[in-house]
Amino acid sequence: MKSRFRWIAAFLTVILTLFIGFTFNSHETQAAKSDSGTLKVGMEANYPPYNWTQPTKANGAVPIDGSNSYANGYDVQIAKIIGKKLHKKVVVEKTQWDGLLPALTSGKIDLIIAGMSPTAERRKAINFSEPYRKSTFVVITNKASKYSNAKTLSDFKGAKLTAQQGTLHYDLIKQLKGVHREPAMRDFAAMRQSLASGTIDGYVAEDIEFESYHNVNPNIIAVNLNKMAGFKVDHDDSVTSIGVKKGNTKLLNEVNATLRTISTKKRNQLMSQAIKEQPKAGNETKKENWLVTTWKQYGGMIMSGVGMTLLIALVGTIVGFFIGLLVGIVRTIPTPTTRGKRWALNFVKWLLSVYVEVFRGTPMMVQAAVIYYGIAQFWHLNLNRTVAALIIVSINTGAYLAEVIRGGIISTPEGQFEAASALGMTHNQRMWHIILPQAIKNCLPSITNEFIVNIKDTSVLSIISVSELFFVGTTIASQSFQFFPTYLMISAIYLILTFTITRIFNLIERRLEGNKNYNLMANQIQVGTPKDTEANN
């Protein structure tokens, strides 16, 4: 019996060793990359023509770290010029907009090149280079909209307008008196879809966003806000600059020196080229339907996302099960008679209760952001995105399964404990041979449900830009401009995964149930069917 417990301890030790090994290996690898000439640039890779994601390295695209995809666009070309001057290879760290500043301040990236304006609020957290582009602000709306002919700020009265979350654009809407300021949206892909579907009347953006969108949708128009009387915007808010971590003066000076070598003519050429090369809407071939074209172009990305989703869900559920098993066992240990042991056990139980309450009482998305960015910022440990995702899901699952297994243990009939005690079994023997086999069997439906939940909840890991299924689907939708079909396809894939996993675990449950004709008062031959009797013979 002791050997079995040693086997479990050894298994958990191996898991922890792998986690720690992957973590430090990732930290050392990324540090080595930085030292050996890699320039890590953070961007959304989802904001054409500034930056976008594509499946190949065509047109001078650069690799996106942690995926088989590539990034291209105006920002990427600017980054390549800087990388060439610094004799470093550019690697894009694809990061959501609201994660760019934490990624920079925590040291996960070297630069932010993502069409970001050097606002006063952002300058408190990071430094900015000299501007590398100046923009004009516009309201993008449909040509058929009654607001398309607006001449003054008051002409937008009654319009439902929005802008990207965490940007100056959203604050500029306040200058348009009488408008309905809709909730800010995460990215421009979402705003384009909302405008096309009619849920908003328009959104505030830069003139280059209009040029980019108009290239794939000629039915829109841009209303210039800068020409309207009363519209005010600071100079820093109308330009885009490169973000650099505070204290890294050397890199900031090098970036500024490089930007001064890029002429206005060259910058305009790069932007025109980016607009020309950005992803186009619809199928290039009319003979093929959208699904066939999508799988030909993005099939590899989709399968990679499916694999990442299954990996995180499976490893997270398995490791979380063992965490929950240990926590559940400890929290059901009888109170010792010795005062010192009783105090120690109560303290351990209190710590485990805090762990369970914290991770069950906070959203996984928040946990992901805190662990991924917080550890890097406060302990200078640069976790790989995938390793961080595995840790987050495992710990979160462990907290939920701890209560499930604890409930399975305490719900076991008291007579089972009494009978085992009458046979002279110790507590450990009772738990291993009598209680746990029944508790785990009874908890299997809940464990299955947790696995299914993990498959779906991997989507929240997009906050740390893990390339799971939902993150890949969002990328495809923003590049193909086919939002509804893309998300419908992603939903179907999720349904196939969860349906298949459910059927597999149902089969396992039926196998564990054994023969339904089993009777405690008789053997199988006495109560079994003729087929059972033949099988026993």
C-alpha positions in Angstrom: 0.0 0.0 0.0 2.9 2.3 0.8 4.4 1.6 -2.6 1.2 2.8 -4.2 1.3 6.1 -2.4 5.0 6.4 -3.3 4.0 5.9 -6.9 1.5 8.7 -6.8 4.1 11.0 -5.1 6.6 10.0 -7.8 4.0 10.8 -10.5 3.3 14.2 -9.1 7.0 14.9 -8.7 7.6 14.1 -12.4 4.7 16.5 -13.3 6.1 19.3 -11.2 9.6 18.6 -12.5 8.4 18.9 -16.0 6.6 22.1 -15.3 9.6 23.6 -13.6 11.9 22.3 -16.3 9.7 23.8 -19.0 9.5 27.0 -17.2 13.2 27.6 -16.6 14.0 26.2 -20.0 11.6 28.7 -21.5 13.1 31.5 -19.4 16.6 30.5 -20.4 15.7 30.1 -24.0 14.0 33.4 -24.3 16.9 35.1 -22.5 19.3 33.3 -24.9 17.3 34.5 -27.8 17.5 38.1 -26.6 21.2 37.9 -26.0 21.9 36.1 -29.3 20.3 38.8 -31.5 16.5 38.5 -31.3 14.3 41.6 -31.2 10.9 40.7 -29.6 8.2 43.0 -30.9 4.7 43.1 -29.5 1.7 43.8 -31.6 -1.9 42.5 -32.1 -1.1 41.1 -35.6 -4.8 41.8 -36.1 -5.0 45.5 -37.2 -4.4 45.8 -41.0 -2.7 47.6 -42.6 -0.6 48.2 -39.5 -0.2 44.5 -38.7 -2.0 41.2 -39.5 -1.5 37.5 -39.3 -0.9 35.3 -42.4 -0.2 31.5 -42.8 3.0 32.0 -44.9 6.1 34.2 -44.9 5.1 35.8 -48.2 5.9 39.5 -48.8 8.5 39.6 -46.2 6.5 38.5 -43.2 8.2 37.5 -39.9 7.4 34.5 -37.7 5.0 34.8 -34.8 6.5 33.3 -31.6 4.8 30.1 -30.4 2.9 29.4 -33.6 3.3 28.4 -37.3 1.9 31.7 -38.5 3.6 34.9 -39.6 3.0 38.6 -39.1 3.1 41.3 -41.8 2.1 44.9 -42.3 3.4 48.4 -41.9 4.5 47.9 -38.3 6.3 44.7 -39.2 8.3 46.4 -42.0 9.2 49.3 -39.6 10.3 46.6 -37.1 12.5 44.9 -39.7 14.3 48.1 -40.5 15.0 48.6 -36.8 16.1 45.0 -36.4 18.4 45.3 -39.3 20.1 48.4 -37.9 20.5 46.6 -34.5 21.7 43.4 -36.2 18.8 41.5 -34.6 16.2 39.1 -36.0 12.7 40.3 -35.5 10.2 37.9 -33.9 6.6 39.0 -33.3 5.0 38.3 -29.9 1.3 38.3 -30.9 -0.5 40.0 -28.0 -3.9 41.5 -27.5 -4.1 45.2 -27.3 -4.8 45.4 -23.5 -1.9 43.0 -22.9 0.8 45.0 -24.8 1.8 47.3 -21.9 2.0 44.5 -19.3 4.0 42.5 -21.8 6.5 45.3 -22.2 6.8 46.3 -18.5 7.2 42.6 -17.5 10.0 42.1 -20.0 8.3 39.7 -22.3 8.8 42.0 -25.3 11.4 44.5 -26.2 9.3 47.0 -28.2 5.6 47.8 -28.9 5.1 48.6 -32.5 1.4 48.4 -32.9 0.1 51.8 -34.1 0.0 53.0 -30.5 -0.3 56.7 -29.7 2.0 58.1 -26.9 -0.8 59.4 -24.7 0.0 61.1 -21.4 -1.5 58.1 -19.5 0.7 55.6 -21.3 3.8 57.7 -20.8 3.4 57.1 -17.1 4.0 53.4 -17.6 6.4 53.3 -20.6 8.6 55.5 -22.8 7.9 56.3 -26.4 10.1 56.9 -29.4 9.7 59.8 -31.9 6.6 59.4 -34.0 6.7 57.2 -37.0 3.3 58.1 -38.4 0.7 60.9 -38.1 -3.0 60.3 -38.4 -6.3 62.0 -39.0 -9.3 60.9 -37.0 -12.5 59.9 -38.7 -15.9 58.3 -38.1 -16.3 55.3 -40.3 -19.9 54.6 -41.3 -21.9 53.2 -44.2 -22.5 55.3 -47.3 -26.2 54.8 -46.9 -26.2 56.1 -43.3 -27.8 59.4 -42.5 -24.6 60.3 -40.7 -22.4 59.9 -43.8 -22.9 63.6 -44.8 -22.1 65.0 -41.3 -20.5 68.5 -41.5 -20.4 69.4 -37.8 -19.9 67.6 -34.5 -23.6 68.0 -33.7 -24.7 66.2 -36.9 -23.9 62.9 -35.2 -26.6 63.4 -32.6 -28.4 60.1 -32.0 -25.7 58.0 -33.7 -24.6 54.8 -32.0 -20.8 55.0 -32.1 -18.0 53.0 -30.5 -14.2 52.6 -30.7 -11.5 50.2 -29.7 -11.1 49.5 -26.0 -8.2 51.2 -24.2 -7.6 53.7 -27.0 -7.9 57.5 -27.3 -10.5 56.9 -30.0 -13.1 55.9 -27.4 -12.6 59.2 -25.5 -12.9 61.3 -28.6 -16.5 60.2 -28.9 -17.3 62.5 -26.0 -16.7 65.5 -28.2 -19.6 64.4 -30.4 -22.5 65.8 -28.5 -25.7 63.8 -28.4 -24.3 60.5 -29.6 -24.9 57.1 -27.9 -21.5 55.9 -26.9 -21.7 52.2 -27.2 -19.4 49.9 -25.1 -15.9 49.8 -26.4 -14.9 46.8 -28.5 -11.7 44.7 -28.3 -10.5 45.1 -31.9 -11.3 46.6 -35.3 -12.5 43.2 -36.6 -15.3 43.3 -34.1 -16.2 46.9 -35.0 -16.2 46.1 -38.7 -18.6 43.2 -38.1 -20.8 45.4 -36.0 -21.0 48.1 -38.6 -21.8 45.6 -41.3 -24.5 44.0 -39.2 -26.1 47.3 -38.3 -25.6 47.1 -34.5 -23.7 50.4 -34.6 -23.9 53.4 -36.9 -20.1 53.9 -37.0 -16.8 53.9 -35.1 -14.0 56.3 -34.5 -10.7 55.4 -35.9 -7.7 56.8 -37.9 -7.8 57.6 -41.6 -5.6 54.6 -42.4 -8.2 52.3 -40.9 -10.6 53.7 -43.4 -8.2 53.1 -46.3 -7.6 49.6 -45.1 -11.3 48.7 -44.7 -12.4 50.6 -47.8 -10.0 48.4 -49.8 -12.2 45.4 -49.0 -15.6 47.1 -48.5 -16.3 50.0 -50.9 -19.7 50.6 -49.2 -18.2 52.6 -46.3 -17.2 56.3 -46.0 -15.0 58.2 -43.6 -16.2 61.5 -42.1 -13.2 63.7 -41.2 -13.3 64.9 -37.6 -10.2 67.0 -37.7 -11.8 69.5 -40.2 -14.9 70.1 -37.9 -15.0 73.2 -35.7 -14.6 72.5 -32.0 -12.8 69.1 -32.5 -9.6 69.1 -30.4 -6.9 66.5 -30.1 -3.4 66.9 -28.7 -0.4 66.3 -31.0 0.8 63.2 -29.1 -2.7 61.7 -29.5 -2.6 62.1 -33.3 0.7 60.3 -33.9 1.9 56.8 -33.5 5.2 55.9 -31.7 7.1 52.8 -30.6 6.9 51.8 -26.9 10.1 51.1 -25.0 10.4 49.9 -21.4 11.3 52.6 -18.9 15.0 52.5 -18.0 16.0 51.1 -21.4 17.5 54.3 -22.6 20.0 52.6 -24.9 17.4 50.9 -26.9 15.2 54.0 -27.0 18.1 56.0 -28.5 18.8 53.3 -31.0 15.2 53.2 -32.1 15.0 57.0 -32.5 18.3 57.0 -34.5 16.9 54.4 -36.9 13.6 56.2 -37.3 15.4 59.4 -38.4 16.9 57.4 -41.3 13.5 56.5 -42.7 12.2 59.3 -45.0 8.6 60.4 -45.2 8.6 59.1 -48.8 9.8 55.7 -47.6 7.2 55.5 -44.9 4.4 56.4 -47.3 5.6 53.7 -49.7 5.6 51.1 -46.9 2.0 52.0 -45.9 0.8 51.9 -49.5 2.4 48.5 -49.9 0.8 47.3 -46.7 -2.6 48.4 -47.9 -2.1 46.6 -51.1 -0.9 43.3 -49.5 -3.3 43.2 -46.6 -5.8 40.2 -46.5 -8.7 40.6 -48.8 -12.3 39.7 -48.1 -14.1 36.9 -49.8 -12.8 34.0 -51.9 -10.2 34.7 -54.6 -11.8 31.8 -56.5 -15.5 32.1 -57.2 -15.8 28.4 -58.0 -14.9 27.3 -54.5 -17.1 27.9 -51.5 -15.9 29.7 -48.4 -15.3 26.6 -46.3 -13.1 24.9 -48.9 -11.1 28.1 -49.4 -10.7 28.6 -45.6 -9.4 25.1 -45.0 -7.0 25.4 -47.9 -5.6 28.7 -46.5 -6.0 28.3 -42.8 -6.4 24.5 -42.3 -3.0 24.2 -40.6 -3.7 27.0 -38.2 -7.1 25.5 -37.3 -5.7 22.0 -36.6 -2.9 23.6 -34.6 -5.5 25.4 -32.5 -7.5 22.2 -32.0 -4.3 20.4 -30.9 -3.4 23.2 -28.4 -6.9 23.2 -27.0 -6.9 19.5 -26.4 -3.4 19.5 -25.0 -4.3 22.2 -22.4 -7.6 20.7 -21.5 -6.2 17.1 -21.2 -3.1 18.0 -19.2 -5.0 20.5 -17.1 -7.7 17.9 -16.2 -5.2 15.1 -15.4 -2.9 17.3 -13.3 -5.9 19.0 -11.8 -7.4 15.7 -10.8 -4.3 14.6 -8.9 -4.1 18.1 -7.2 -7.8 17.8 -6.3 -7.3 14.2 -5.1 -4.5 15.2 -2.7 -6.4 18.2 -1.5 -9.6 16.2 -1.0 -7.8 13.5 0.9 -6.0 16.0 3.2 -9.2 17.9 3.9 -11.0 14.7 5.1 -8.2 13.4 7.4 -9.6 12.8 10.9 -8.5 15.3 13.6 -5.5 13.9 15.4 -5.5 13.6 19.2 -2.1 15.2 19.6 -2.3 18.9 20.1 0.7 19.7 17.8 -0.5 17.5 15.0 -4.0 18.8 15.3 -2.7 22.4 15.0 -0.5 21.6 12.0 -3.3 19.7 10.2 -5.8 22.6 10.8 -3.3 25.1 9.5 -2.8 22.9 6.3 -6.5 22.6 5.9 -6.9 26.3 6.2 -4.3 26.9 3.5 -6.0 24.4 1.2 -9.4 26.1 1.9 -7.9 29.5 0.9 -6.5 27.9 -2.3 -9.9 26.4 -3.2 -11.8 29.6 -2.5 -9.4 31.9 -4.3 -9.3 29.8 -7.5 -13.0 29.0 -7.5 -14.0 32.6 -6.7 -12.0 34.4 -9.4 -12.4 34.1 -13.2 -9.7 32.1 -15.0 -9.1 35.0 -17.4 -8.0 37.1 -14.4 -5.9 34.3 -13.1 -4.2 34.0 -16.4 -3.3 37.6 -16.6 -2.1 37.8 -13.0 0.1 34.6 -13.3 1.4 35.2 -16.8 2.2 38.9 -16.4 2.5 39.2 -12.6 5.2 36.5 -12.2 7.3 38.1 -14.9 6.9 41.6 -13.5 7.5 40.8 -9.8 9.7 37.7 -9.9 11.3 38.2 -13.3 10.4 34.7 -14.3 9.4 34.7 -18.0 6.9 31.9 -18.4 6.3 30.5 -21.8 2.6 31.1 -22.8 1.8 27.4 -23.2 3.5 26.5 -19.9 1.6 29.3 -18.2 -1.7 28.1 -19.7 -1.0 24.5 -18.5 -0.3 25.7 -15.0 -3.3 28.0 -14.9 -5.8 25.4 -16.1 -4.3 22.7 -13.8 -4.5 24.8 -10.7 -8.0 26.0 -11.5 -9.2 22.5 -12.2 -7.6 21.2 -9.0 -9.6 23.7 -7.0 -12.9 22.6 -8.4 -12.1 18.9 -8.4 -10.9 19.1 -4.8 -14.4 19.9 -3.7 -15.9 17.3 -6.0 -13.6 14.5 -4.6 -14.1 15.7 -1.0 -17.8 15.5 -1.6 -17.4 12.0 -3.0 -15.4 10.9 0.1 -17.7 12.3 2.7 -20.8 11.0 0.9 -19.5 7.4 1.1 -21.8 5.5 3.6 -20.5 5.6 7.2 -20.9 1.9 7.3 -18.0 1.5 4.9 -15.7 3.3 7.3 -17.0 1.3 10.3 -16.6 -2.0 8.5 -13.0 -1.2 7.4 -12.2 -0.2 11.0 -13.6 -3.4 12.3 -11.2 -5.3 10.0 -8.3 -3.4 11.6 -7.5 -1.1 8.7 -5.7 2.1 9.3 -7.0 5.4 7.9 -4.7 5.2 4.9 -5.7 1.6 4.2 -9.4 2.5 4.4 -9.0 5.5 2.0 -6.9 3.6 -0.5 -8.7 0.2 -0.6 -12.3 1.1 0.3 -13.2 4.8 0.1 -11.3 6.2 -2.8 -12.3 3.6 -5.4 -15.9 4.3 -4.7 -15.5 8.1 -4.4 -13.6 8.4 -7.7 -16.0 6.2 -9.5 -18.9 8.3 -8.2 -17.1 11.5 -9.2 -16.3 10.4 -12.7 -19.3 12.3 -14.2 -18.1 15.5 -12.5 -14.6 14.9 -13.7 -15.9 14.4 -17.3 -17.8 17.6 -17.0 -14.7 19.4 -15.8 -12.8 18.1 -18.9 -15.6 19.4 -21.1 -15.6 22.8 -19.4 -11.8 23.0 -19.8 -12.1 22.4 -23.5 -14.4 25.4 -23.8 -12.7 27.6 -21.2 -9.3 27.5 -23.0 -10.9 30.3 -25.0 -10.3 32.7 -22.1 -6.6 32.1 -22.5 -6.7 34.4 -25.5 -6.0 37.1 -22.8 -2.4 35.9 -22.8 -2.5 35.2 -26.6 -2.3 31.4 -26.4 -2.9 30.0 -29.9 -5.9 27.8 -29.0 -8.9 27.3 -31.1 -10.8 30.5 -30.3 -7.8 32.6 -30.7 -7.1 31.1 -34.1 -10.7 31.6 -35.1 -10.6 35.2 -34.2 -7.5 35.7 -36.3 -9.1 34.0 -39.3 -12.2 36.0 -39.0 -10.3 39.3 -38.9 -8.2 38.3 -41.9 -11.0 36.9 -44.1 -13.7 39.3 -42.9 -16.1 36.3 -42.8 -17.1 36.6 -39.2 -20.3 34.7 -38.9 -19.2 31.7 -41.0 -15.8 31.5 -39.2 -17.3 31.5 -35.7 -20.0 29.1 -36.8 -17.3 26.7 -38.0 -15.3 27.2 -34.7 -18.5 26.4 -32.7 -19.0 23.2 -34.7 -15.5 22.1 -34.0 -16.0 22.8 -30.2 -19.2 20.8 -30.4 -17.5 17.8 -32.1 -14.7 17.8 -29.5 -17.1 17.9 -26.5 -19.5 15.4 -28.0 -16.7 13.0 -28.7 -15.1 13.3 -25.3 -18.5 12.9 -23.6 -19.1 9.6 -25.5 -15.7 8.3 -24.6 -16.2 9.0 -20.9 -19.7 7.5 -21.0 -18.1 4.3 -22.4 -15.6 4.3 -19.5 -18.4 4.8 -17.0 -20.3 1.9 -18.3 -17.2 -0.3 -18.2 -16.6 0.7 -14.6 -20.2 -0.1 -13.6 -19.6 -3.8 -14.3 -22.4 -6.3 -14.7 -25.8 -4.9 -13.8 -27.0 -8.3 -12.6 -24.5 -8.4 -9.7 -26.2 -9.3 -6.4 -24.5 -9.3 -3.0 -26.5 -12.3 -1.8 -25.7 -14.6 -4.8 -23.0 -15.3 -7.3 -23.1 -14.4 -10.9 -24.2 -17.8 -12.1 -27.2 -17.8 -9.8 -28.6 -14.4 -11.0 -27.0 -14.0 -14.4 -28.6 -14.5 -17.8 -27.9 -17.6 -19.9 -25.4 -15.6 -21.8 -23.6 -14.6 -18.6 -23.6 -18.3 -17.5 -22.0 -19.4 -20.7 -19.4 -16.6 -20.4 -18.5 -17.7 -16.9 -18.2 -21.3 -18.0 
